[in-house]
Each structure stands twice: as C-alpha cells, then as structure tokens.
Amino acid sequence: MLGIRRISSSTYLGVKRDEQGVLIAHSWTMSGGKFVTGEKGHESFRVTQTFYR
C-alpha cells in the first residue's frame, strides 16, 4: 500500500535463535522513521536483509 501511494519505506528481515537453538525469523517495515508493522521485539533480531522502496 505504501508503494502504491509512492511513500518510501524500508522492510527488514531478521533472525535469531530461541533458547532451544531453533531459528526464528521476523520482519518489520518502517516509513519516515516510524514503524508501520513489526515493532514489538524487533531489536532482538539480527538484520539479514533490507528492502528499500
């Protein structure tokens, strides 16, 4: 929806391991320095990929 409206954004993909060593993935999107989705817990994930639009 942001792209359709020509609003710039960044989507981040991140990973971490839980207490049992299982790999967990998370993504979040930001626009204008504010979170659009996925804010909760994002800081505990290591960013593996970033997509800019």
C-alpha distance matrix in Angstrom:
0.0 3.8 5.4 5.2 6.4 8.6 8.6 10.6 10.5 12.9 13.0 16.6 18.6 21.9 25.0 28.2 31.2 32.2 35.8 36.9 35.4 32.5 29.5 26.3 22.8 19.9 16.5 14.7 11.9 12.9 11.9 14.8 17.2 15.7 14.5 11.1 12.5 15.9 18.2 21.2 23.6 21.7 24.7 26.9 25.1 26.0 23.1 23.5 20.5 17.9 15.0 14.0 11.2
3.8 0.0 3.8 5.5 5.2 6.1 5.0 7.0 7.2 10.3 11.3 15.0 17.7 20.9 24.4 27.5 30.8 32.0 35.6 36.9 35.2 32.7 29.5 26.4 22.8 19.7 16.0 13.7 10.3 10.3 8.6 11.4 14.0 13.1 12.5 9.8 12.0 15.4 17.0 20.4 22.7 20.4 23.1 25.7 23.9 24.5 21.5 22.2 19.1 16.0 13.2 11.5 8.6
5.4 3.8 0.0 3.8 5.3 4.7 5.7 6.9 7.9 10.6 11.8 15.6 18.0 21.6 25.0 28.4 31.7 33.3 37.0 38.1 36.1 33.5 30.1 27.3 23.6 20.9 17.2 15.4 12.1 12.4 10.8 13.3 16.1 15.8 15.4 12.9 14.8 17.8 19.7 23.1 25.0 22.4 24.9 27.3 25.1 25.2 21.9 22.0 18.6 15.5 12.1 10.2 6.8
5.2 5.5 3.8 0.0 3.8 5.4 7.7 10.1 11.5 14.3 15.3 19.1 21.3 24.9 28.2 31.6 34.7 36.1 39.9 40.8 39.0 36.2 32.9 30.0 26.4 23.7 20.1 18.4 15.2 15.6 13.7 16.0 19.0 18.4 18.0 15.1 17.0 20.3 22.3 25.6 27.7 25.4 28.2 30.5 28.4 28.7 25.4 25.5 22.1 19.2 15.8 14.0 10.4
6.4 5.2 5.3 3.8 0.0 3.8 5.5 8.9 11.0 14.5 16.1 19.9 22.6 25.9 29.4 32.6 35.9 37.2 40.8 42.1 40.4 37.8 34.5 31.5 27.8 24.8 21.2 18.8 15.3 14.8 12.3 13.9 17.2 16.7 16.9 14.3 16.9 20.4 21.9 25.3 27.7 25.5 28.0 30.7 28.9 29.4 26.2 26.8 23.5 20.2 17.0 14.7 11.2
8.6 6.1 4.7 5.4 3.8 0.0 3.8 6.3 9.3 12.7 14.9 18.6 21.6 24.9 28.6 31.9 35.3 36.9 40.6 41.9 39.9 37.5 34.1 31.2 27.5 24.6 20.9 18.5 14.9 14.0 11.3 12.5 16.0 16.3 16.9 14.9 17.6 20.8 22.0 25.6 27.7 25.0 27.2 30.0 28.1 28.1 24.7 25.1 21.7 18.2 15.0 12.1 8.6
8.6 5.0 5.7 7.7 5.5 3.8 0.0 3.8 6.5 10.2 12.8 16.3 19.6 22.7 26.4 29.5 33.0 34.5 38.0 39.6 37.7 35.5 32.1 29.2 25.5 22.4 18.6 15.9 12.1 10.7 7.6 8.8 12.2 12.5 13.4 11.8 14.8 18.0 18.8 22.5 24.5 22.0 24.0 27.0 25.3 25.5 22.3 23.3 20.1 16.5 13.8 10.9 8.0
10.6 7.0 6.9 10.1 8.9 6.3 3.8 0.0 3.8 7.2 10.3 13.6 17.1 20.1 23.8 27.0 30.6 32.4 35.9 37.5 35.4 33.4 29.9 27.2 23.5 20.6 16.8 14.2 10.5 8.9 6.2 7.5 10.5 11.5 12.5 11.6 14.3 16.9 17.6 21.3 22.9 20.0 21.7 24.6 22.8 22.6 19.2 20.2 17.0 13.3 10.8 7.5 5.3
10.5 7.2 7.9 11.5 11.0 9.3 6.5 3.8 0.0 3.8 6.7 10.0 13.5 16.4 20.2 23.3 26.9 28.6 32.1 33.7 31.7 29.7 26.2 23.4 19.8 16.8 13.1 10.5 6.9 5.6 4.4 7.2 8.9 9.5 9.6 9.0 11.1 13.4 14.2 17.9 19.3 16.3 18.2 21.0 19.1 19.1 15.8 16.9 14.0 10.4 8.3 6.0 5.3
12.9 10.3 10.6 14.3 14.5 12.7 10.2 7.2 3.8 0.0 3.8 6.5 10.1 13.0 16.7 19.9 23.5 25.5 29.0 30.6 28.3 26.5 22.9 20.4 16.8 14.0 10.5 8.3 5.6 5.3 6.5 9.2 9.4 10.3 9.7 9.7 10.8 12.0 12.9 16.4 17.1 13.7 15.5 18.0 15.8 15.5 12.1 13.2 10.3 6.8 5.5 4.5 6.2
13.0 11.3 11.8 15.3 16.1 14.9 12.8 10.3 6.7 3.8 0.0 3.8 6.8 10.0 13.7 17.0 20.5 22.4 26.1 27.4 25.2 23.1 19.6 16.9 13.2 10.6 6.9 5.7 4.2 6.4 8.9 12.1 11.8 11.8 9.9 9.5 9.2 9.7 11.4 14.5 15.0 11.7 14.1 16.0 13.5 13.4 10.2 11.0 8.4 5.7 5.1 6.6 8.3
16.6 15.0 15.6 19.1 19.9 18.6 16.3 13.6 10.0 6.5 3.8 0.0 3.8 6.5 10.2 13.5 17.1 19.2 22.8 24.2 21.8 20.0 16.5 14.1 10.6 8.3 5.4 5.4 6.3 8.4 11.5 14.3 13.1 13.1 11.0 11.6 10.4 9.5 10.8 13.4 12.9 9.4 11.3 12.8 10.0 9.7 6.5 7.7 5.9 4.6 6.5 8.9 11.5
18.6 17.7 18.0 21.3 22.6 21.6 19.6 17.1 13.5 10.1 6.8 3.8 0.0 3.8 7.1 10.7 14.1 16.4 20.2 21.1 18.6 16.6 12.9 10.8 7.2 6.0 4.5 6.9 9.1 11.8 15.1 18.0 16.6 16.4 13.8 14.1 12.0 10.3 12.2 13.8 12.7 9.5 11.6 12.0 8.5 8.2 5.7 5.8 5.2 6.4 8.5 11.8 14.4
21.9 20.9 21.6 24.9 25.9 24.9 22.7 20.1 16.4 13.0 10.0 6.5 3.8 0.0 3.8 7.1 10.7 13.2 16.8 17.9 15.4 13.9 10.3 8.4 5.7 5.3 6.1 8.6 11.5 13.8 17.4 19.9 17.9 17.6 15.1 16.0 13.6 10.9 12.1 12.9 10.8 7.9 9.4 8.8 5.1 5.0 4.1 5.3 7.1 9.0 11.9 15.0 17.8
25.0 24.4 25.0 28.2 29.4 28.6 26.4 23.8 20.2 16.7 13.7 10.2 7.1 3.8 0.0 3.8 7.1 9.9 13.5 14.3 11.7 10.2 6.7 5.5 4.4 6.3 8.8 11.7 14.9 17.4 21.0 23.6 21.4 20.9 18.2 19.1 16.3 13.2 14.3 14.1 11.4 9.6 10.6 8.6 5.1 5.4 6.7 7.0 9.9 12.5 15.3 18.6 21.4
28.2 27.5 28.4 31.6 32.6 31.9 29.5 27.0 23.3 19.9 17.0 13.5 10.7 7.1 3.8 0.0 3.8 6.6 9.9 11.2 8.7 8.2 5.8 5.4 6.7 8.6 11.7 14.2 17.7 19.9 23.6 25.9 23.3 22.7 20.0 21.3 18.4 14.9 15.5 14.4 11.1 10.3 10.4 7.3 5.3 6.4 9.2 10.1 13.3 15.9 18.9 22.0 24.9
31.2 30.8 31.7 34.7 35.9 35.3 33.0 30.6 26.9 23.5 20.5 17.1 14.1 10.7 7.1 3.8 0.0 3.8 6.8 7.5 5.0 5.2 4.5 5.8 8.7 11.3 14.8 17.5 21.1 23.4 27.2 29.5 26.9 26.1 23.3 24.4 21.3 17.7 18.3 16.7 13.3 13.3 13.4 9.9 8.8 10.0 12.9 13.4 16.7 19.5 22.4 25.6 28.4
32.2 32.0 33.3 36.1 37.2 36.9 34.5 32.4 28.6 25.5 22.4 19.2 16.4 13.2 9.9 6.6 3.8 0.0 3.8 5.5 5.2 5.4 6.6 6.9 10.4 12.4 16.1 18.6 22.4 24.7 28.5 30.8 28.1 26.9 23.9 25.0 21.6 17.9 18.4 16.1 12.9 13.9 14.2 10.6 10.6 12.7 15.8 16.7 19.7 22.2 24.9 28.0 30.6
35.8 35.6 37.0 39.9 40.8 40.6 38.0 35.9 32.1 29.0 26.1 22.8 20.2 16.8 13.5 9.9 6.8 3.8 0.0 3.8 5.5 7.5 9.8 10.7 14.2 16.2 19.8 22.2 25.9 28.0 31.8 34.0 31.1 29.8 27.0 28.2 25.0 21.2 21.3 18.7 15.4 16.9 16.7 13.0 13.8 15.7 19.0 20.0 23.2 25.7 28.6 31.6 34.3
36.9 36.9 38.1 40.8 42.1 41.9 39.6 37.5 33.7 30.6 27.4 24.2 21.1 17.9 14.3 11.2 7.5 5.5 3.8 0.0 3.8 5.6 9.0 10.8 14.6 17.3 21.0 23.8 27.5 30.0 33.8 36.2 33.6 32.3 29.3 30.2 26.7 23.1 23.7 21.2 18.2 19.4 19.6 15.8 15.9 17.4 20.5 20.8 24.0 26.8 29.5 32.8 35.4
35.4 35.2 36.1 39.0 40.4 39.9 37.7 35.4 31.7 28.3 25.2 21.8 18.6 15.4 11.7 8.7 5.0 5.2 5.5 3.8 0.0 3.8 6.4 9.1 12.6 15.6 19.2 22.2 25.8 28.3 32.1 34.5 31.9 31.0 28.1 29.0 25.7 22.1 22.9 20.9 17.7 18.1 18.2 14.5 13.8 14.7 17.7 17.6 20.9 24.0 26.8 30.2 33.0
32.5 32.7 33.5 36.2 37.8 37.5 35.5 33.4 29.7 26.5 23.1 20.0 16.6 13.9 10.2 8.2 5.2 5.4 7.5 5.6 3.8 0.0 3.8 6.4 10.0 13.2 16.9 20.1 23.7 26.6 30.3 33.0 30.7 29.6 26.4 26.9 23.5 20.0 21.4 19.6 16.7 17.1 17.9 14.5 13.2 14.4 16.8 16.5 19.4 22.4 24.8 28.3 30.8
29.5 29.5 30.1 32.9 34.5 34.1 32.1 29.9 26.2 22.9 19.6 16.5 12.9 10.3 6.7 5.8 4.5 6.6 9.8 9.0 6.4 3.8 0.0 3.8 6.8 10.3 13.7 17.1 20.6 23.4 27.1 29.9 27.7 26.8 23.7 24.2 20.9 17.6 19.1 17.9 15.1 14.7 15.7 12.7 10.6 11.4 13.3 12.8 15.6 18.6 21.1 24.6 27.2
26.3 26.4 27.3 30.0 31.5 31.2 29.2 27.2 23.4 20.4 16.9 14.1 10.8 8.4 5.5 5.4 5.8 6.9 10.7 10.8 9.1 6.4 3.8 0.0 3.8 6.9 10.5 13.8 17.4 20.3 24.0 26.9 24.8 23.6 20.3 20.7 17.2 13.9 15.6 14.4 11.9 11.7 13.4 10.8 8.7 10.5 12.1 12.2 14.5 16.9 19.2 22.5 24.8
22.8 22.8 23.6 26.4 27.8 27.5 25.5 23.5 19.8 16.8 13.2 10.6 7.2 5.7 4.4 6.7 8.7 10.4 14.2 14.6 12.6 10.0 6.8 3.8 0.0 3.8 7.0 10.6 14.0 17.1 20.7 23.7 21.9 20.8 17.6 17.7 14.4 11.4 13.6 13.2 11.3 10.1 12.4 10.7 7.9 9.3 9.7 9.8 11.4 13.5 15.5 18.8 21.1
19.9 19.7 20.9 23.7 24.8 24.6 22.4 20.6 16.8 14.0 10.6 8.3 6.0 5.3 6.3 8.6 11.3 12.4 16.2 17.3 15.6 13.2 10.3 6.9 3.8 0.0 3.8 7.0 10.6 13.6 17.3 20.3 18.5 17.1 13.8 13.9 10.7 7.7 10.0 10.1 8.9 7.3 10.4 9.8 7.3 9.4 9.2 10.2 11.0 12.1 13.9 16.8 18.7
16.5 16.0 17.2 20.1 21.2 20.9 18.6 16.8 13.1 10.5 6.9 5.4 4.5 6.1 8.8 11.7 14.8 16.1 19.8 21.0 19.2 16.9 13.7 10.5 7.0 3.8 0.0 3.8 7.0 10.3 13.8 17.0 15.7 14.4 11.2 11.0 8.2 6.2 8.9 10.4 10.2 7.7 11.0 11.6 9.1 10.5 8.9 10.1 9.6 9.6 10.7 13.3 15.1
14.7 13.7 15.4 18.4 18.8 18.5 15.9 14.2 10.5 8.3 5.7 5.4 6.9 8.6 11.7 14.2 17.5 18.6 22.2 23.8 22.2 20.1 17.1 13.8 10.6 7.0 3.8 0.0 3.8 6.8 10.4 13.5 12.2 10.7 7.5 7.5 5.3 4.2 6.4 9.1 9.9 7.2 10.4 12.3 10.5 12.0 10.2 12.1 11.1 9.8 10.5 12.1 13.6
11.9 10.3 12.1 15.2 15.3 14.9 12.1 10.5 6.9 5.6 4.2 6.3 9.1 11.5 14.9 17.7 21.1 22.4 25.9 27.5 25.8 23.7 20.6 17.4 14.0 10.6 7.0 3.8 0.0 3.8 6.9 10.4 9.8 8.5 6.0 5.4 5.3 6.7 8.1 11.6 13.0 10.3 13.0 15.4 13.7 14.7 12.2 13.9 12.0 9.6 9.2 9.7 10.5
12.9 10.3 12.4 15.6 14.8 14.0 10.7 8.9 5.6 5.3 6.4 8.4 11.8 13.8 17.4 19.9 23.4 24.7 28.0 30.0 28.3 26.6 23.4 20.3 17.1 13.6 10.3 6.8 3.8 0.0 3.8 6.7 6.1 5.4 4.4 5.3 7.2 8.9 8.8 12.6 14.2 11.5 13.4 16.4 15.3 16.0 13.6 15.7 13.8 10.8 10.5 9.8 10.5
11.9 8.6 10.8 13.7 12.3 11.3 7.6 6.2 4.4 6.5 8.9 11.5 15.1 17.4 21.0 23.6 27.2 28.5 31.8 33.8 32.1 30.3 27.1 24.0 20.7 17.3 13.8 10.4 6.9 3.8 0.0 3.8 5.4 5.4 6.5 6.7 9.8 12.2 12.0 15.8 17.7 15.1 16.8 20.0 19.0 19.5 16.8 18.8 16.4 13.0 11.9 10.0 9.6
14.8 11.4 13.3 16.0 13.9 12.5 8.8 7.5 7.2 9.2 12.1 14.3 18.0 19.9 23.6 25.9 29.5 30.8 34.0 36.2 34.5 33.0 29.9 26.9 23.7 20.3 17.0 13.5 10.4 6.7 3.8 0.0 3.8 5.5 8.4 9.5 12.9 15.1 14.1 17.7 19.6 17.1 18.1 21.6 21.0 21.3 18.8 21.0 18.9 15.4 14.6 12.1 11.9
17.2 14.0 16.1 19.0 17.2 16.0 12.2 10.5 8.9 9.4 11.8 13.1 16.6 17.9 21.4 23.3 26.9 28.1 31.1 33.6 31.9 30.7 27.7 24.8 21.9 18.5 15.7 12.2 9.8 6.1 5.4 3.8 0.0 3.8 6.9 9.5 12.1 13.5 11.7 15.2 16.7 14.3 14.8 18.5 18.2 18.7 16.6 19.3 17.7 14.6 14.8 13.0 13.8
15.7 13.1 15.8 18.4 16.7 16.3 12.5 11.5 9.5 10.3 11.8 13.1 16.4 17.6 20.9 22.7 26.1 26.9 29.8 32.3 31.0 29.6 26.8 23.6 20.8 17.1 14.4 10.7 8.5 5.4 5.4 5.5 3.8 0.0 3.8 6.4 9.2 10.9 9.2 12.6 14.8 13.0 14.2 17.8 17.7 18.9 17.2 20.0 18.5 15.7 15.7 14.4 14.8
14.5 12.5 15.4 18.0 16.9 16.9 13.4 12.5 9.6 9.7 9.9 11.0 13.8 15.1 18.2 20.0 23.3 23.9 27.0 29.3 28.1 26.4 23.7 20.3 17.6 13.8 11.2 7.5 6.0 4.4 6.5 8.4 6.9 3.8 0.0 3.8 5.6 7.2 6.0 9.6 12.0 10.3 12.4 15.6 15.3 17.0 15.4 18.1 16.9 14.4 14.6 14.2 14.7
11.1 9.8 12.9 15.1 14.3 14.9 11.8 11.6 9.0 9.7 9.5 11.6 14.1 16.0 19.1 21.3 24.4 25.0 28.2 30.2 29.0 26.9 24.2 20.7 17.7 13.9 11.0 7.5 5.4 5.3 6.7 9.5 9.5 6.4 3.8 0.0 3.8 7.2 7.7 11.1 13.8 12.3 15.1 17.8 17.1 18.8 16.9 19.1 17.4 14.9 14.3 13.9 13.6
12.5 12.0 14.8 17.0 16.9 17.6 14.8 14.3 11.1 10.8 9.2 10.4 12.0 13.6 16.3 18.4 21.3 21.6 25.0 26.7 25.7 23.5 20.9 17.2 14.4 10.7 8.2 5.3 5.3 7.2 9.8 12.9 12.1 9.2 5.6 3.8 0.0 3.8 5.9 8.7 11.3 10.1 13.4 15.5 14.7 16.9 15.4 17.4 16.1 14.4 14.2 14.9 15.1
15.9 15.4 17.8 20.3 20.4 20.8 18.0 16.9 13.4 12.0 9.7 9.5 10.3 10.9 13.2 14.9 17.7 17.9 21.2 23.1 22.1 20.0 17.6 13.9 11.4 7.7 6.2 4.2 6.7 8.9 12.2 15.1 13.5 10.9 7.2 7.2 3.8 0.0 3.8 5.7 7.7 6.7 10.4 12.0 11.4 14.0 13.1 15.4 15.0 14.0 14.7 16.1 17.1
18.2 17.0 19.7 22.3 21.9 22.0 18.8 17.6 14.2 12.9 11.4 10.8 12.2 12.1 14.3 15.5 18.3 18.4 21.3 23.7 22.9 21.4 19.1 15.6 13.6 10.0 8.9 6.4 8.1 8.8 12.0 14.1 11.7 9.2 6.0 7.7 5.9 3.8 0.0 3.8 6.2 5.6 8.3 10.8 11.2 13.9 13.5 16.4 16.3 15.2 16.4 17.2 18.5
21.2 20.4 23.1 25.6 25.3 25.6 22.5 21.3 17.9 16.4 14.5 13.4 13.8 12.9 14.1 14.4 16.7 16.1 18.7 21.2 20.9 19.6 17.9 14.4 13.2 10.1 10.4 9.1 11.6 12.6 15.8 17.7 15.2 12.6 9.6 11.1 8.7 5.7 3.8 0.0 3.8 5.7 8.1 9.6 10.9 14.2 14.8 17.7 18.3 17.8 19.3 20.6 22.0
23.6 22.7 25.0 27.7 27.7 27.7 24.5 22.9 19.3 17.1 15.0 12.9 12.7 10.8 11.4 11.1 13.3 12.9 15.4 18.2 17.7 16.7 15.1 11.9 11.3 8.9 10.2 9.9 13.0 14.2 17.7 19.6 16.7 14.8 12.0 13.8 11.3 7.7 6.2 3.8 0.0 3.8 5.5 6.0 7.7 11.3 12.6 15.7 17.0 17.1 19.3 21.0 23.0
21.7 20.4 22.4 25.4 25.5 25.0 22.0 20.0 16.3 13.7 11.7 9.4 9.5 7.9 9.6 10.3 13.3 13.9 16.9 19.4 18.1 17.1 14.7 11.7 10.1 7.3 7.7 7.2 10.3 11.5 15.1 17.1 14.3 13.0 10.3 12.3 10.1 6.7 5.6 5.7 3.8 0.0 3.8 5.5 5.7 8.7 9.2 12.4 13.5 13.5 15.8 17.5 19.7
24.7 23.1 24.9 28.2 28.0 27.2 24.0 21.7 18.2 15.5 14.1 11.3 11.6 9.4 10.6 10.4 13.4 14.2 16.7 19.6 18.2 17.9 15.7 13.4 12.4 10.4 11.0 10.4 13.0 13.4 16.8 18.1 14.8 14.2 12.4 15.1 13.4 10.4 8.3 8.1 5.5 3.8 0.0 3.8 5.6 7.9 9.3 13.0 14.6 14.7 17.5 19.0 21.6
26.9 25.7 27.3 30.5 30.7 30.0 27.0 24.6 21.0 18.0 16.0 12.8 12.0 8.8 8.6 7.3 9.9 10.6 13.0 15.8 14.5 14.5 12.7 10.8 10.7 9.8 11.6 12.3 15.4 16.4 20.0 21.6 18.5 17.8 15.6 17.8 15.5 12.0 10.8 9.6 6.0 5.5 3.8 0.0 3.8 6.8 9.5 12.6 15.0 16.0 19.1 21.2 23.9
25.1 23.9 25.1 28.4 28.9 28.1 25.3 22.8 19.1 15.8 13.5 10.0 8.5 5.1 5.1 5.3 8.8 10.6 13.8 15.9 13.8 13.2 10.6 8.7 7.9 7.3 9.1 10.5 13.7 15.3 19.0 21.0 18.2 17.7 15.3 17.1 14.7 11.4 11.2 10.9 7.7 5.7 5.6 3.8 0.0 3.8 6.2 9.0 11.5 12.9 16.0 18.6 21.4
26.0 24.5 25.2 28.7 29.4 28.1 25.5 22.6 19.1 15.5 13.4 9.7 8.2 5.0 5.4 6.4 10.0 12.7 15.7 17.4 14.7 14.4 11.4 10.5 9.3 9.4 10.5 12.0 14.7 16.0 19.5 21.3 18.7 18.9 17.0 18.8 16.9 14.0 13.9 14.2 11.3 8.7 7.9 6.8 3.8 0.0 3.8 6.3 9.3 11.3 14.8 17.4 20.7
23.1 21.5 21.9 25.4 26.2 24.7 22.3 19.2 15.8 12.1 10.2 6.5 5.7 4.1 6.7 9.2 12.9 15.8 19.0 20.5 17.7 16.8 13.3 12.1 9.7 9.2 8.9 10.2 12.2 13.6 16.8 18.8 16.6 17.2 15.4 16.9 15.4 13.1 13.5 14.8 12.6 9.2 9.3 9.5 6.2 3.8 0.0 3.8 5.8 7.5 11.1 13.7 17.1
23.5 22.2 22.0 25.5 26.8 25.1 23.3 20.2 16.9 13.2 11.0 7.7 5.8 5.3 7.0 10.1 13.4 16.7 20.0 20.8 17.6 16.5 12.8 12.2 9.8 10.2 10.1 12.1 13.9 15.7 18.8 21.0 19.3 20.0 18.1 19.1 17.4 15.4 16.4 17.7 15.7 12.4 13.0 12.6 9.0 6.3 3.8 0.0 3.8 7.1 10.5 13.7 17.0
20.5 19.1 18.6 22.1 23.5 21.7 20.1 17.0 14.0 10.3 8.4 5.9 5.2 7.1 9.9 13.3 16.7 19.7 23.2 24.0 20.9 19.4 15.6 14.5 11.4 11.0 9.6 11.1 12.0 13.8 16.4 18.9 17.7 18.5 16.9 17.4 16.1 15.0 16.3 18.3 17.0 13.5 14.6 15.0 11.5 9.3 5.8 3.8 0.0 3.8 6.8 10.1 13.4
17.9 16.0 15.5 19.2 20.2 18.2 16.5 13.3 10.4 6.8 5.7 4.6 6.4 9.0 12.5 15.9 19.5 22.2 25.7 26.8 24.0 22.4 18.6 16.9 13.5 12.1 9.6 9.8 9.6 10.8 13.0 15.4 14.6 15.7 14.4 14.9 14.4 14.0 15.2 17.8 17.1 13.5 14.7 16.0 12.9 11.3 7.5 7.1 3.8 0.0 3.8 6.6 10.0
15.0 13.2 12.1 15.8 17.0 15.0 13.8 10.8 8.3 5.5 5.1 6.5 8.5 11.9 15.3 18.9 22.4 24.9 28.6 29.5 26.8 24.8 21.1 19.2 15.5 13.9 10.7 10.5 9.2 10.5 11.9 14.6 14.8 15.7 14.6 14.3 14.2 14.7 16.4 19.3 19.3 15.8 17.5 19.1 16.0 14.8 11.1 10.5 6.8 3.8 0.0 3.8 6.7
14.0 11.5 10.2 14.0 14.7 12.1 10.9 7.5 6.0 4.5 6.6 8.9 11.8 15.0 18.6 22.0 25.6 28.0 31.6 32.8 30.2 28.3 24.6 22.5 18.8 16.8 13.3 12.1 9.7 9.8 10.0 12.1 13.0 14.4 14.2 13.9 14.9 16.1 17.2 20.6 21.0 17.5 19.0 21.2 18.6 17.4 13.7 13.7 10.1 6.6 3.8 0.0 3.8
11.2 8.6 6.8 10.4 11.2 8.6 8.0 5.3 5.3 6.2 8.3 11.5 14.4 17.8 21.4 24.9 28.4 30.6 34.3 35.4 33.0 30.8 27.2 24.8 21.1 18.7 15.1 13.6 10.5 10.5 9.6 11.9 13.8 14.8 14.7 13.6 15.1 17.1 18.5 22.0 23.0 19.7 21.6 23.9 21.4 20.7 17.1 17.0 13.4 10.0 6.7 3.8 0.0
